[in-house]
Amino acid sequence: MIQLMPMPAGAVTLTAVNDTLLPLEDSTMPTRMGGEYYVPYSVFSTLGVSASSEESVLSMSANGETLSFSLNEGYVYDQNLNSYDTPAYSLNGTVYVPVRLCCGKFGLGYSTISVAGETVLRVTDGSAQSDSSFAASKSGEIESAINTYLGISDSGQSDPSNPNAPSNQQTPETPAEPPIPEVEEEPEQKPANVYLAFYGAPNTNTPDILDALQSAGRQATFFLPVDTSTWVDDTVRRIVAEGHTPALLLDADSQTDPETLTASLAAANDRLTLLTGVSARIVSNKDGCTALTEAQRDALVGAGYRLWDAALDSGDETQSAARAYATTAQYFASTSATLVVRLHHSRATAQTVQSLTAYMSRQGIPSSRITLSTTPINGASDIR
């Protein structure tokens, strides 16, 4: 039996197998893609599911059932050659497989439960205690695991040596943060249109962001770095497949040769076309297009690219989701201009998107993805 409770987008999520809590690490944390829960295939190995890999095909078997996942071709089929629409993905140096499909084929169950305010994705084989008993017995262990992951000591202070430690942990010497601004629900003004633009390389947070956009019925633009080694190929494919605009992000200054800029864009487009069948003509620069020289801009425009700048940064990369949402919505209430809002791929981004798009729906604020026919916004702005 599958018991499913909603998993908060972007939340820290733990994994449990029967009555054992697995180590909490970025490289093994559950993720969501296309509305499906995914975990590393090794989670099922602890429940008697054998796994082997040959020529980029992962085969999993138990109880006379087999699932074969082709990572290169993106297909999955069972021992009777029945195919399924939830392929495996390569993430964080391991293969992630769909929980629902694997549990259904191998006679296992799964649930998402709330324990001590945190979400636990639990996979069981029928020999474990109930979810309620598990929650009661593991609350202390889960709290300790979360604190260790976030770099918080028993005294409540952050550990600066831990890369997962939140940047806004307070110390006695640090002044208190200003209060989160109140969101105006009956604003006198609102933007004429909003372009939601995501800057940076896709990562394990991006599937939750895509889920949030899909739930809200909104389309956006994703500025991918021209360094394609930072891309997650399957996520790039999903971005395009779900109707979002793929765009390219330069990291250039006034000393960068114009020919180097156009060559880097051409190389990135070769990779994008190979993955998705489409190329990108929308371009932004990390430090803004106004940081480019006239010669650089002329070279890019002459090569057929259209230059865009974000006018407003949501703050989701450095702030909590609640603060990023509130400050962005507060700005929305102060303008009737068309805005390009810069977002990122941080842990706070999916929840920021959920809250912001819900606010936009309440206020009747439209949004669009950037297209080649749209007039570019690429000049200096008084709201930068």
HUFEN-V511304 format. One record per residue. N is the residue number from 1. D_LAST is the distance of its C-alpha to the last C-alpha in whole Angstrom. Layout:
n-><N,N>
d_last-><D_LAST,D_LAST>
This chain:
n-><1,2,3,4,5,6,7,8,9,10,11,12,13,14,15,16,17,18,19,20,21,22,23,24,25,26,27,28,29,30,31,32,33,34,35,36,37,38,39,40,41,42,43,44,45,46,47,48,49,50,51,52,53,54,55,56,57,58,59,60,61,62,63,64,65,66,67,68,69,70,71,72,73,74,75,76,77,78,79,80,81,82,83,84,85,86,87,88,89,90,91,92,93,94,95,96,97,98,99,100,101,102,103,104,105,106,107,108,109,110,111,112,113,114,115,116,117,118,119,120,121,122,123,124,125,126,127,128,129,130,131,132,133,134,135,136,137,138,139,140,141,142,143,144,145,146,147,148,149,150,151,152,153,154,155,156,157,158,159,160,161,162,163,164,165,166,167,168,169,170,171,172,173,174,175,176,177,178,179,180,181,182,183,184,185,186,187,188,189,190,191,192,193,194,195,196,197,198,199,200,201,202,203,204,205,206,207,208,209,210,211,212,213,214,215,216,217,218,219,220,221,222,223,224,225,226,227,228,229,230,231,232,233,234,235,236,237,238,239,240,241,242,243,244,245,246,247,248,249,250,251,252,253,254,255,256,257,258,259,260,261,262,263,264,265,266,267,268,269,270,271,272,273,274,275,276,277,278,279,280,281,282,283,284,285,286,287,288,289,290,291,292,293,294,295,296,297,298,299,300,301,302,303,304,305,306,307,308,309,310,311,312,313,314,315,316,317,318,319,320,321,322,323,324,325,326,327,328,329,330,331,332,333,334,335,336,337,338,339,340,341,342,343,344,345,346,347,348,349,350,351,352,353,354,355,356,357,358,359,360,361,362,363,364,365,366,367,368,369,370,371,372,373,374,375,376,377,378,379,380,381,382,383,384>
d_last-><52,49,47,43,41,37,35,32,29,27,30,32,35,39,42,45,48,51,51,50,46,44,42,38,37,33,36,38,36,37,34,34,34,34,35,38,38,39,40,42,45,47,46,49,51,52,53,56,54,55,52,53,50,52,50,47,48,48,52,52,55,57,60,61,57,55,52,50,47,46,43,42,44,42,45,47,51,54,57,58,56,54,50,47,43,42,42,41,38,38,35,35,38,40,41,40,42,42,44,45,47,48,49,51,53,54,55,53,50,47,45,42,42,41,42,41,38,37,38,40,41,45,47,51,55,56,58,55,55,53,50,50,52,50,47,50,51,47,45,45,45,42,40,41,40,37,37,38,35,32,34,35,38,41,40,36,35,32,34,31,33,33,30,30,29,26,24,24,28,29,31,33,31,28,26,26,23,22,23,21,20,22,21,22,24,25,22,22,19,18,16,18,17,15,15,16,15,17,16,19,23,25,27,29,26,25,29,28,24,26,29,26,25,29,30,27,28,24,23,20,19,20,18,21,22,24,26,28,30,27,28,30,32,33,30,29,32,31,27,29,32,30,28,25,23,23,21,21,18,19,18,19,18,20,23,23,26,25,28,27,24,26,29,27,25,29,30,28,29,32,32,30,33,35,34,33,35,31,29,25,24,20,18,15,14,13,11,10,12,11,13,16,19,20,23,21,20,23,25,23,23,26,27,26,23,20,16,13,10,8,5,6,8,12,13,16,17,17,18,21,21,22,19,16,18,18,14,13,16,15,12,14,16,14,13,16,13,13,11,11,11,11,14,17,21,21,24,22,20,23,24,20,21,24,23,20,22,25,22,21,25,26,24,24,21,21,20,20,21,19,22,23,24,21,19,16,12,11,10,7,5,6,4,0>
